[in-house]
């Protein structure tokens, strides 16, 4: 599966409705990464092929959404996006973590394996 373009409305439907809820509760069934980007951003363009590769590599295990901060200003403001790219890593049962800056594929893989796809230690 390729990366998925996300609007503010999509975010409220699929991730978290910040208008209706106070405490974070992810609506998804599998972990997600949200890429806050802009079309004019050079580092965003460098990271885009890495995210496409990861979306295929982890198809069915992980969703990768892209939010254009130029068109989705409300959502960018809600998360206080001040620099792009910025990534929101969303585990299923835990609080999400925000990471600004262009990341290497190795760093993405480490975060995905350690924070998003970690297996239950009690099994």
N, C-alpha and C positions, 0 to 999 in steps of 0.2 A: 504494500500500500504506500502511496506517496504521502508527502506532507499535506496537511489539510488547512485550507484558508479558513480563518475564524473571524466572525464578527462579534460585536458586543452581545448581541442577542444570542448567538450560538454559545458564547461563553456562559451566559446565564442559564441556558437550557442544558448544556452538557457538562459544565465544570462546577460552577458555583453561582448562585443567584444572590449577589451581595445586597440587592434591594430588599429581599425577603428574609434573609438570614443574618444573624450577627456572628455566630461562631462558624468557623470554616468546616465544611463537610463536602468533600469531593463527591460529585454525582456519578463519576465514571466507575467502570468495573476493572479497568486496567490502568496502570500508571500513564502519565502524560508529560510531555515537555511542551511548553509554549515559548515560541520564538517571537519576541517583540522586535520588529525590524522596520526599515523604511527602504523604498526602492532606490534611493539615492546613496545609501550607505555602503561604502566599499567593504568594510569588514563583514557586513551582513551578507553581501554577495559571495564573499569567500567561504562563509560557513554554510550557505545554502546547499551545495552539493554534498557536504558531509551529512547534513540532516536528511537529505533524500536517501543516501546510502543507509543510514541508520534506520529510517522508516521501513526500508525493505528488509534489512537484516533482522529487525525485531517485529516484523509484521505479526499481528495477533497477540503480541506481548506488551506493546507500547504504542501510544498515539503521539504523533508530533504535529502540533498545531502551529500556524503562523499568523501573527496579528500585525497588520500594517498600522503602525502608530500614526501615520498621516491621515488615515481614514477612520480609525477607531480611537479617536482622541479621548472619549470618555473612559474606555478601558485602560488606556495608557495612563490616564490621570489617576484612576482608582489605585493602580499599582505604583504610582509615583515614578514612572519611567523617565529617567533623566538622561540616560545614555543608551545607545543602541549599538550592537545588539545586546539585549538582556534576555535571559532565559529563566523561566519559571519551571522548576522541576517538581512534579506533583506525584508523590507516592499515593497509593490507594487509601491507606489508613492513617497517614501521618500529615503533619503540617508541611506545606510546600516550602521550598527553598529557592530564593532568587539569586541569580549569579549574573552580574553584568560582564560584558566583554566577549570578544570572539574567543571561543574555546577550540582546542585541538580535538581531533577525533579520539585520541587516546584519553583525553580528559572526559569527553562525553561518555566513552565506554566505561570508564572508572565510576562515574556518577551513576550511570544506568545500572551497572552490576552491583554497586555497593548500597545505593539508596533507593532505587526504584524497583529492581527485580530481586531484592534480597528475599531469601526463602525464610520461612518460619523456623527459628532456631530450635523449637521444641519438637519438631517432627523427627 
